[in-house]
Amino acid sequence: MFIIKNNLLLKRLQLCQQIKTINRKLTNNTKNEILVKRLQSVCGDNNVSTNVSVREQHGKDEGFYPTIPPDVVVFVSNTQHVSDVHKICYEMNAPIIPYGSGTGLEGGVNAINGGVCIDLKNMNKVIEVNKEDFDCVVEAGIDWRSLNEYLRDTGLFFPIDPGASASIGGMAATCASGTNAVLYGTMKENILNLEVVLPNGDIINTSGRKCRSRKSSAGYDLTSLFIGSEGTLGTITHISLRLSAAPDCVAAVVCSFPDDKVAINSVIEILQSNISVARVEYLDDVSIKACRSYSKVSLQETPTLFLEFNGSNDDEVNQRIAMVRDIVVSNGGSNFNCSTDAEERKKLWKARHELYYAVKAMKPNSTAIITDVCVPISRLTEMIVRTKQLIASNEVTGPMFGHVGDGNFHTVIVFDPNDSQELARVKSTAYTMGEIALELGGTCTGEHGIGRGKVQLMRQQYDSVAIDLMKRLRATIDPKDLMNPQKLF
């Protein structure tokens, strides 16, 4: 009799739990229906989607992390739309995930808590170009390639060029850089002002209303606070950018080396000689092999440097090239080839920007963890040599390449997604790379960001007091923890 009563009690408890689960689902479904209707009233029926494929598309970037879709995707057309969407989400306690072009690499757009994904691709206009001041104002959804196409006849260009066709808003949110970083810096050095919608829907300009000045001593540096915030403090809607003059003369150089150490030592010597270089890119032998196969470039499969020089005339550029040639030859470099032909240069840098896809093609049906670190220039040789040894000892495939002129480089570690042992080795390799960088006085990410992939390394890079301060700043701006939750920390 006692056993029968216990069984009946257990069944009743299970039934109660099932009823609670059903009620919770009904409550969530009702809440989502109300949320969708309110969003449609702001942005229009056709700009709000709960379609499974649309949601899944917006729940993953180009990185390794699997899809975690939002509940709703909203396609906004202006800042007021973004503000109204924020106000609705804030009132209904719905998480908010800003989405640019989905080219991130650390799971930054995964909707871990569900919620609303704000797609900014329709906010892709150039608002103004101030040619005399060398700046412009753009909407967050425009990508850097489209911006430079727009600027083509102005004599100006925007120099930050990550490999993918990233949106300017996303580049600001991750503090992206690119192949030009050695001369032109990162997004941080090229942003003058940001228009940001805060979690509650308020709209601010981080440098003040209409401010486009090159410097300011007024108040806290809110612009730098939002650069690199990865969508955790607000949604960036407009960006005021510093532009640069398009150079009159450009020359590209390619040279090869017997090993990675002498290639990187050559870069360090070039920089220490105060030779002005616009681009310095390093590719190891595995990267060159991928480029040869995928982009059909004729290069020897040895560690290689791509360099580019800008100047106002041929003599100025040729003088720099001659100095670099001497350094390369003295370090055992060879196959020193120079070209001013625009098509040849375009093909060369196209191959570099396609390198991720080239590496993936080396191992069909593979997945990849793409990671980056950045160290002081003087520690770069040690960083790369140790990484090469790490990749070999873990028996993984991980081509190395990057913007070594500022100490930043990448690996694309490809693996079979069905091989759990290989996955474990790949994860260990990527994590240890970050630890080595921190040991050498560097950072666990130079331009990809933390997202969800480098949270543990973030905690190693900063002490607990700094992490606590960041959390308190975030809690002040976003007390409900709605903006891209479970990222960074």
Buried (B, 14 or more C-beta within 10 A) or exposed (E): EEEEEEEEEEEEEEEEEEEEEEEEEEEEEEBBEEBBEBBBEBBEEEBBBBEEEBBBBBBBBBBBBEBBBBBBBBBBBBBBBBBBBBBBBBEBEBBBBBBBBBBBBBBBBBBBBBBBBBBBBBBBBBEEBEEEEBBBBBBBBBBBBBBBEBBEEBEBBBBBBBBBEBBBBBBBBBBBBBBBBBBBBBBBBBBBBBBBBBBBBBBBBBBBEEBBEEEEEEEEEBBBBBBBBBBBBBBBBBBBBBBBEBBEBBBBBBBBBEBBBBBBBBBBBBBEEEBEBBBBBBBBBBBBBBBBEBBEBEBBBBBBBBBBBBBEEEEBBBEBBEBBBEBBEEBEBEEBEBBBEEEEBEBBBEBBBBBBBBBBBBEEEBBBBBBBBBBEBEBBBBBBBBBBEBBEEBEBBBBBBBBBBBBBBBBBBBBBEEEEEBBEBBBEBBBBBBBBBBBBEBBBBBBBBBBBBBBEBBBBBEEEEEBEEBEEEBEEBBEBBBBBBBBBB
